């Protein structure tokens, strides 16, 4: 399997992700929305966007690993952040950067979307992460 990430000349730069991913392979891996919870449901980093981003990405890494994938295989990430405003980007990126090396997430990230939402399924959930990967 090969995943190539890049940002063609002429596209907005710099951004914390690549604009394009090209993948070749036969097995698609979709990791559902991961949040900042331990396996037993215990909340992680209440009221801390950076901490929740980091834990949600850790949980995403566990899901990828369970399917035999890693962040190197990820084509796309989608982040849902509650009550989003541009002023939160520093905390958001602090969470990404804090855990990137630990989970093997190269920076800039694969193509990603950050979508602001009013709320997620529980009031204390600030962020949710979804991933799509491709394997041979």
ABEGO torsion letter per residue (X at the ends): XBBBBBBBBGBBOBBABBABBBBBEABBBBBBBBBBBBAAGBBBGBGBAAAAAAAAAAAAAAAAAAAGBBAAABABBBBBBBGBBAAAAAAAAAAAAAAAAAAGBBOBBBBBBBBBBABBABAABABBBBBBBBBX
